[in-house]
């Protein structure tokens, strides 16, 4: 666990031992770190408040592909099913401390899924807040001059 209460890569491996083979995979760690950035978490949480079913990972996929498609040799989330599942499992571990988990379809034993339009990941779990969580993501608003360079965390909107 990170000092601020967010999950870390070791939490992911502990929660999903079937992905233990990724323990020393730097690309998998980098994918996790990208998804664990505050701006990525805000995007994933934002999908839960949509009026329609939107996969939690959907808003992160374009940048995920842009950053990591060229590094597919050791963590291929385009053609390797286990790598795609690992990305989804990473999202679940990252969102859990905030109180979010997979959305269940009432009256069914399956999770709610939604299509994603991308080259790599085409289906993802839909998340909902299932408990208060142990940490919260707080967004602050600021007014800055137009010429100010924003960091990715500042430019969520």
Backbone as CSV, one residue per row, in Angstrom:
resi,resn,N_x,N_y,N_z,CA_x,CA_y,CA_z,C_x,C_y,C_z
1,UNK,0.837,-1.169,0.000,0.000,0.000,0.000,0.892,1.245,0.000
2,UNK,0.486,2.226,-0.789,1.211,3.488,-0.826,0.910,4.297,0.435
3,UNK,1.776,5.252,0.800,1.541,6.040,2.021,0.178,6.753,2.057
4,UNK,-0.348,7.129,0.892,-1.643,7.828,0.873,-2.835,6.876,0.909
5,UNK,-2.585,5.577,0.981,-3.669,4.600,1.089,-4.044,3.918,-0.210
6,UNK,-3.488,4.401,-1.348,-3.777,3.739,-2.626,-3.063,2.389,-2.680
7,UNK,-3.595,1.506,-3.487,-2.983,0.188,-3.676,-1.660,0.337,-4.430
8,UNK,-0.773,-0.611,-4.249,0.450,-0.641,-5.045,0.516,-1.959,-5.817
9,UNK,1.544,-2.128,-6.625,1.657,-3.303,-7.484,1.667,-4.592,-6.670
10,UNK,2.301,-4.570,-5.503,2.331,-5.766,-4.660,0.935,-6.135,-4.168
11,UNK,0.078,-5.134,-3.922,-1.314,-5.417,-3.551,-2.025,-6.142,-4.691
12,UNK,-1.737,-5.726,-5.911,-2.315,-6.385,-7.091,-1.891,-7.851,-7.143
13,UNK,-0.601,-8.120,-6.979,-0.087,-9.495,-7.025,-0.684,-10.320,-5.882
14,UNK,-0.811,-9.717,-4.700,-1.395,-10.437,-3.557,-2.865,-10.765,-3.796
15,UNK,-3.600,-9.834,-4.396,-5.025,-10.047,-4.644,-5.258,-11.041,-5.779
16,UNK,-4.330,-11.104,-6.725,-4.475,-11.978,-7.896,-3.204,-12.813,-8.082
17,UNK,-3.018,-13.856,-7.279,-1.817,-14.684,-7.379,-1.612,-15.306,-8.755
18,UNK,-2.695,-15.460,-9.538,-2.534,-16.045,-10.877,-1.698,-15.141,-11.787
19,UNK,-1.521,-13.878,-11.384,-0.686,-12.949,-12.162,0.713,-12.804,-11.560
20,UNK,1.097,-13.743,-10.718,2.409,-13.717,-10.073,3.553,-13.687,-11.089
21,UNK,3.299,-14.244,-12.273,4.347,-14.250,-13.309,4.704,-12.821,-13.755
22,UNK,3.884,-11.838,-13.405,4.152,-10.444,-13.778,4.954,-9.695,-12.713
23,UNK,5.260,-10.354,-11.612,5.947,-9.722,-10.473,7.168,-8.915,-10.906
24,UNK,7.975,-9.434,-11.803,9.202,-8.756,-12.227,9.092,-8.147,-13.626
25,UNK,7.876,-7.974,-14.112,7.652,-7.425,-15.446,7.511,-5.909,-15.346
26,UNK,8.510,-5.182,-15.832,8.520,-3.727,-15.692,7.388,-3.059,-16.463
27,UNK,7.024,-3.583,-17.625,5.931,-2.980,-18.399,4.614,-3.127,-17.630
28,UNK,4.375,-4.291,-17.045,3.159,-4.490,-16.246,3.138,-3.518,-15.064
29,UNK,4.283,-3.324,-14.425,4.372,-2.351,-13.322,4.084,-0.932,-13.821
30,UNK,4.602,-0.604,-14.992,4.370,0.733,-15.552,2.892,0.937,-15.906
31,UNK,2.240,-0.105,-16.433,0.807,-0.034,-16.721,0.051,0.199,-15.419
32,UNK,0.395,-0.547,-14.382,-0.254,-0.364,-13.080,-0.052,1.063,-12.582
33,UNK,1.184,1.552,-12.660,1.474,2.915,-12.186,0.668,3.954,-12.951
34,UNK,0.512,3.768,-14.269,-0.312,4.696,-15.058,-1.762,4.664,-14.571
35,UNK,-2.317,3.468,-14.407,-3.707,3.359,-13.955,-3.879,3.889,-12.540
36,UNK,-2.815,3.885,-11.746,-2.860,4.329,-10.360,-2.595,5.835,-10.211
37,UNK,-2.337,6.532,-11.318,-2.186,7.985,-11.256,-3.538,8.591,-10.872
38,UNK,-3.509,9.684,-10.140,-4.754,10.299,-9.680,-5.671,10.668,-10.837
39,UNK,-5.108,11.133,-11.953,-5.948,11.502,-13.097,-6.648,10.269,-13.687
40,UNK,-5.963,9.125,-13.721,-6.580,7.888,-14.232,-7.666,7.405,-13.279
41,UNK,-7.396,7.477,-11.984,-8.389,7.060,-10.993,-9.634,7.940,-11.120
42,UNK,-9.442,9.247,-11.273,-10.582,10.162,-11.422,-11.415,9.802,-12.649
43,UNK,-10.755,9.439,-13.739,-11.482,9.053,-14.952,-12.280,7.771,-14.721
44,UNK,-11.655,6.784,-14.075,-12.350,5.516,-13.834,-13.530,5.713,-12.890
45,UNK,-13.336,6.488,-11.831,-14.432,6.752,-10.899,-15.532,7.532,-11.600
46,UNK,-15.161,8.465,-12.468,-16.153,9.259,-13.199,-17.112,8.419,-14.019
47,UNK,-16.644,7.304,-14.537,-17.531,6.447,-15.338,-18.644,5.845,-14.503
48,UNK,-18.416,5.692,-13.192,-19.437,5.066,-12.342,-20.662,5.956,-12.188
49,UNK,-20.494,7.245,-12.443,-21.611,8.169,-12.287,-22.311,8.455,-13.611
50,UNK,-21.928,7.742,-14.646,-22.558,7.899,-15.950,-23.977,7.335,-15.909
51,UNK,-24.851,7.880,-16.726,-26.232,7.385,-16.794,-26.331,6.081,-17.586
52,UNK,-25.271,5.692,-18.248,-25.290,4.455,-19.016,-24.156,3.563,-18.535
53,UNK,-24.166,2.322,-18.939,-23.107,1.408,-18.521,-21.825,1.721,-19.276
54,UNK,-20.816,2.137,-18.550,-19.516,2.453,-19.134,-18.470,1.664,-18.358
55,UNK,-17.616,0.955,-19.063,-16.555,0.195,-18.405,-15.604,1.152,-17.691
56,UNK,-15.203,0.789,-16.491,-14.317,1.636,-15.701,-13.031,2.002,-16.411
57,UNK,-12.479,1.070,-17.180,-11.218,1.320,-17.885,-11.365,2.175,-19.143
58,UNK,-12.574,2.299,-19.662,-12.788,2.917,-20.976,-12.073,4.261,-21.168
59,UNK,-12.161,5.211,-20.236,-11.516,6.501,-20.496,-9.989,6.452,-20.425
60,UNK,-9.432,5.383,-19.901,-7.970,5.266,-19.781,-7.333,4.520,-20.955
61,UNK,-8.136,3.818,-21.734,-7.602,2.963,-22.793,-6.825,3.738,-23.860
62,UNK,-7.310,4.890,-24.371,-6.540,5.576,-25.412,-5.108,5.908,-24.967
63,UNK,-4.950,6.446,-23.769,-3.601,6.779,-23.302,-2.805,5.523,-22.971
64,UNK,-3.477,4.507,-22.453,-2.814,3.229,-22.178,-2.203,2.679,-23.465
65,UNK,-2.989,2.688,-24.545,-2.476,2.217,-25.838,-1.349,3.106,-26.338
66,UNK,-1.515,4.407,-26.216,-0.485,5.337,-26.698,0.840,5.121,-25.960
67,UNK,0.768,4.919,-24.669,1.992,4.760,-23.870,2.638,3.388,-24.013
68,UNK,1.809,2.322,-24.142,2.359,0.979,-23.956,2.243,0.022,-25.131
69,UNK,1.541,0.364,-26.200,1.419,-0.584,-27.315,2.774,-0.934,-27.917
70,UNK,3.681,-0.003,-27.941,5.003,-0.274,-28.515,5.826,-1.224,-27.646
71,UNK,5.437,-1.399,-26.377,6.194,-2.239,-25.443,5.520,-3.590,-25.216
72,UNK,4.748,-4.033,-26.184,3.948,-5.249,-26.036,4.758,-6.533,-25.932
73,UNK,6.038,-6.510,-26.170,6.799,-7.761,-26.216,6.765,-8.521,-24.903
74,UNK,6.726,-7.807,-23.771,6.731,-8.505,-22.480,5.390,-8.457,-21.767
75,UNK,4.470,-7.618,-22.237,3.138,-7.512,-21.620,2.181,-7.109,-22.726
76,UNK,1.671,-8.108,-23.449,0.884,-7.864,-24.661,-0.605,-7.891,-24.360
77,UNK,-1.168,-6.719,-24.068,-2.593,-6.666,-23.753,-3.462,-6.547,-24.997
78,UNK,-2.864,-6.734,-26.176,-3.641,-6.763,-27.414,-4.017,-8.203,-27.768
79,UNK,-3.030,-9.094,-27.781,-3.298,-10.464,-28.210,-3.322,-11.484,-27.075
80,UNK,-2.756,-11.156,-25.922,-2.669,-12.110,-24.820,-3.829,-11.904,-23.836
81,UNK,-4.686,-12.903,-23.746,-5.877,-12.818,-22.890,-5.511,-12.586,-21.429
82,UNK,-4.474,-13.265,-20.935,-4.087,-13.107,-19.537,-3.621,-11.678,-19.252
83,UNK,-2.919,-11.058,-20.184,-2.478,-9.674,-19.988,-3.675,-8.727,-19.948
84,UNK,-4.661,-8.953,-20.835,-5.876,-8.116,-20.806,-6.601,-8.284,-19.478
85,UNK,-6.702,-9.528,-19.004,-7.355,-9.765,-17.718,-6.575,-9.110,-16.586
86,UNK,-5.258,-9.106,-16.696,-4.428,-8.473,-15.666,-4.711,-6.973,-15.597
87,UNK,-4.877,-6.325,-16.746,-5.187,-4.895,-16.757,-6.517,-4.652,-16.039
88,UNK,-7.511,-5.464,-16.315,-8.792,-5.335,-15.634,-8.678,-5.583,-14.138
89,UNK,-7.891,-6.557,-13.758,-7.677,-6.852,-12.338,-6.949,-5.708,-11.652
90,UNK,-6.022,-5.078,-12.371,-5.328,-3.911,-11.818,-6.331,-2.808,-11.488
91,UNK,-7.247,-2.548,-12.417,-8.257,-1.510,-12.196,-9.080,-1.819,-10.949
92,UNK,-9.456,-3.070,-10.792,-10.274,-3.447,-9.628,-9.515,-3.203,-8.326
93,UNK,-8.243,-3.603,-8.286,-7.425,-3.414,-7.082,-7.240,-1.920,-6.800
94,UNK,-7.059,-1.124,-7.837,-6.851,0.323,-7.676,-8.114,1.008,-7.160
95,UNK,-9.285,0.598,-7.640,-10.535,1.254,-7.243,-11.061,0.788,-5.883
96,UNK,-10.636,-0.376,-5.434,-11.166,-0.956,-4.186,-10.987,-0.053,-2.959
97,UNK,-9.813,0.554,-2.713,-9.681,1.410,-1.525,-10.632,2.614,-1.527
98,UNK,-11.116,2.985,-2.698,-12.047,4.107,-2.819,-13.503,3.659,-2.628
99,UNK,-13.730,2.359,-2.403,-15.069,1.832,-2.152,-15.799,1.349,-3.389
100,UNK,-15.084,1.194,-4.505,-15.720,0.761,-5.755,-15.392,-0.697,-6.040
101,UNK,-16.389,-1.397,-6.569,-16.194,-2.790,-6.971,-17.076,-3.060,-8.182
102,UNK,-16.944,-4.262,-8.721,-17.698,-4.629,-9.917,-19.194,-4.514,-9.666
103,UNK,-19.893,-3.976,-10.643,-21.348,-3.839,-10.555,-21.984,-5.176,-10.895
104,UNK,-22.899,-5.615,-10.058,-23.614,-6.872,-10.277,-24.939,-6.581,-10.976
105,UNK,-25.325,-7.473,-11.843,-26.629,-7.355,-12.494,-27.652,-7.957,-11.528
106,UNK,-28.651,-7.161,-11.112,-29.636,-7.678,-10.158,-30.282,-8.971,-10.657
107,UNK,-30.341,-9.965,-9.781,-30.974,-11.224,-10.119,-30.095,-12.180,-10.901
108,UNK,-28.850,-11.807,-11.154,-27.926,-12.662,-11.902,-26.646,-12.874,-11.102
109,UNK,-25.913,-13.886,-11.464,-24.641,-14.171,-10.792,-23.458,-13.634,-11.585
110,UNK,-23.700,-12.790,-12.544,-22.612,-12.275,-13.373,-22.411,-10.785,-13.122
111,UNK,-21.250,-10.312,-13.481,-20.930,-8.894,-13.351,-21.432,-8.158,-14.580
112,UNK,-21.659,-6.893,-14.411,-22.071,-6.064,-15.522,-20.836,-5.698,-16.354
113,UNK,-20.941,-5.878,-17.665,-19.830,-5.574,-18.571,-20.298,-4.566,-19.603
114,UNK,-19.338,-3.858,-20.180,-19.661,-2.904,-21.235,-18.594,-2.986,-22.316
115,UNK,-19.003,-2.732,-23.548,-18.071,-2.735,-24.676,-17.184,-1.502,-24.629
116,UNK,-15.955,-1.676,-25.084,-14.994,-0.588,-25.190,-14.529,-0.555,-26.636
117,UNK,-14.504,0.620,-27.230,-14.028,0.745,-28.599,-12.531,1.030,-28.556
118,UNK,-11.723,0.029,-28.838,-10.268,0.197,-28.864,-9.645,-0.951,-29.639
119,UNK,-8.352,-0.830,-29.891,-7.625,-1.885,-30.590,-7.261,-3.035,-29.663
120,UNK,-7.213,-2.786,-28.374,-6.683,-3.786,-27.464,-7.741,-4.402,-26.559
121,UNK,-8.332,-3.621,-25.710,-9.293,-4.122,-24.736,-10.687,-3.739,-25.212
122,UNK,-11.546,-4.736,-25.427,-12.846,-4.461,-26.037,-14.033,-4.651,-25.096
123,UNK,-13.804,-5.240,-23.924,-14.861,-5.427,-22.936,-14.264,-5.148,-21.566
124,UNK,-15.040,-4.481,-20.716,-14.546,-4.203,-19.375,-15.664,-4.220,-18.363
125,UNK,-15.296,-4.384,-17.116,-16.275,-4.398,-16.026,-16.779,-2.988,-15.759
126,UNK,-18.031,-2.927,-15.353,-18.644,-1.680,-14.912,-18.542,-1.662,-13.390
127,UNK,-18.183,-0.526,-12.820,-17.992,-0.419,-11.379,-19.069,0.448,-10.747
128,UNK,-19.278,0.211,-9.453,-20.184,1.037,-8.664,-19.616,1.146,-7.255
129,UNK,-20.037,2.174,-6.562,-19.585,2.329,-5.174,-20.374,1.346,-4.325
130,UNK,-19.660,0.422,-3.679,-20.313,-0.619,-2.887,-20.143,-0.391,-1.390
131,UNK,-19.211,0.494,-1.010,-18.985,0.806,0.402,-18.280,2.156,0.479
132,UNK,-18.174,2.752,1.669,-17.557,4.078,1.778,-16.069,4.101,1.432
133,UNK,-15.411,2.967,1.448,-13.983,2.923,1.159,-13.172,3.443,2.323
134,UNK,-11.859,3.345,2.202,-10.995,3.849,3.276,-10.311,5.160,2.900
135,UNK,-10.369,5.526,1.598,-9.817,6.811,1.154,-10.761,7.426,0.123
136,UNK,-10.644,8.728,-0.065,-11.452,9.440,-1.047,-10.542,10.220,-1.983
137,UNK,-10.981,10.377,-3.199,-10.284,11.218,-4.166,-10.983,12.565,-4.141
138,UNK,-10.238,13.615,-3.807,-10.808,14.947,-3.690,-10.268,15.803,-4.820
139,UNK,-11.174,16.416,-5.545,-10.801,17.275,-6.663,-10.947,18.725,-6.226
140,UNK,-9.956,19.530,-6.545,-10.028,20.954,-6.232,-10.061,21.744,-7.524
141,UNK,-10.787,22.840,-7.513,-10.895,23.689,-8.693,-10.014,24.921,-8.520
142,UNK,-9.378,25.333,-9.609,-8.533,26.523,-9.607,-8.755,27.280,-10.903
143,UNK,-8.478,28.568,-10.852,-8.502,29.392,-12.057,-7.063,29.774,-12.345
144,UNK,-6.601,29.462,-13.560,-5.230,29.749,-13.958,-5.237,30.515,-15.265
145,UNK,-4.222,31.355,-15.482,-4.123,32.040,-16.778,-4.009,31.018,-17.909
146,UNK,-4.491,31.362,-19.081,-4.502,30.449,-20.225,-3.103,29.953,-20.565
147,UNK,-2.095,30.769,-20.421,-0.730,30.404,-20.802,-0.077,29.431,-19.826
148,UNK,-0.715,29.115,-18.706,-0.143,28.224,-17.702,-0.127,26.787,-18.213
149,UNK,1.024,26.124,-18.074,1.140,24.712,-18.445,0.561,23.853,-17.331
150,UNK,-0.378,22.983,-17.676,-1.010,22.121,-16.687,-0.366,20.751,-16.666
151,UNK,-0.309,20.164,-15.480,0.144,18.780,-15.364,-1.031,17.883,-15.713
152,UNK,-0.784,16.600,-16.026,-1.904,15.694,-16.323,-2.918,15.617,-15.184
153,UNK,-2.461,15.701,-13.921,-3.391,15.641,-12.794,-4.297,16.863,-12.750
154,UNK,-3.788,18.025,-13.211,-4.586,19.241,-13.179,-5.576,19.304,-14.318
155,UNK,-5.308,18.630,-15.411,-6.142,18.762,-16.603,-7.131,17.610,-16.750
156,UNK,-7.760,17.218,-15.675,-8.735,16.131,-15.706,-9.958,16.543,-16.496
157,UNK,-10.356,17.772,-16.394,-11.584,18.233,-17.063,-11.316,18.495,-18.528
